[in-house]
Amino acid sequence: MRAIIQKVTHAHVDVLEGGQRETAGKIQAGFMILLGVTHDDTEADARYIADKAANLRIFEDEAGKLNLSLKDVGGSILLVSQFTLYADARNGRRPSFSQAAPAAQAEALYQHTARCLREHGIAVETGRFQTHMQVSLCNDGPVTLMLDSQKLF
């Protein structure tokens, strides 16, 4: 499982369906998390990503050091599924998405990740799975991290 975590001052995701735009999720200060799921991911991978995100110390303390977690500052999370995190663009010009998990598996693990984050007492807003979405955010810092439950960076 892969997660792109951006520290944000605010973020929202709009869903576009049938020519209509609807805001599916909206947060103030916290994390915008783009989440990708691959074939061999399990609930343990979802828990790893949720636990890591909830406890990452990337908010400034009173001395300006990145010492505080999302839980410490009372931030929220906007969680959006993004299968393109498993794109393979090494060959040719059109990326392959064969490493992305099938929709049913990906959605189940996406929902499980949201539940695991909520278990930490964090308010979680989400996008809408398998729809066209537009994400808007203000990256704060900027601070952006990539987590991968299968390997260390």
MOHUCOR-V368061 format. One record per backbone hydrogen bond with DSSP energy under -1.0 kcal/mol. CO is the residue of the C=O (numbers start at 1). NH is the residue of the N-H. E is the energy in kcal/mol with one decimal. If there is no record, write none. Layout:
CO:NH:E
CO:NH:E
This chain:
1:149:-2.7
2:36:-3.0
3:147:-3.0
4:34:-2.3
5:145:-2.7
6:32:-2.6
7:140:-3.5
8:30:-2.1
10:138:-2.0
11:27:-2.9
12:136:-2.9
13:24:-2.6
13:25:-1.4
14:134:-2.5
15:22:-2.1
17:20:-2.0
20:17:-2.2
22:15:-3.5
25:13:-2.5
27:11:-1.9
29:76:-1.9
30:8:-3.0
31:78:-2.7
32:6:-2.5
33:80:-3.0
34:4:-2.4
35:82:-3.4
36:2:-2.4
37:101:-2.8
38:41:-1.6
42:46:-1.6
43:47:-2.4
44:48:-2.2
45:49:-2.3
46:50:-2.5
47:51:-3.0
48:52:-2.5
49:53:-2.7
50:54:-2.5
51:55:-1.2
52:56:-1.0
54:71:-1.1
56:58:-1.2
59:67:-1.3
59:68:-2.7
61:64:-2.0
65:61:-2.3
65:67:-1.9
68:59:-2.2
69:73:-1.7
70:75:-2.1
76:31:-2.5
77:125:-3.1
78:33:-3.1
79:127:-1.6
80:35:-2.7
82:85:-1.6
83:86:-2.0
84:87:-1.7
88:96:-2.4
96:88:-2.5
97:100:-1.6
102:106:-2.8
103:107:-3.0
104:108:-2.0
105:109:-2.1
106:110:-2.4
107:111:-2.7
108:112:-2.0
109:113:-2.3
110:114:-2.0
111:115:-2.2
112:116:-2.6
113:117:-2.3
114:118:-2.2
115:119:-1.8
117:120:-1.2
117:122:-1.2
118:121:-2.3
123:77:-2.3
125:79:-2.9
132:16:-2.9
134:14:-2.9
136:12:-2.6
138:9:-2.2
143:7:-2.2
145:5:-3.2
147:3:-2.5
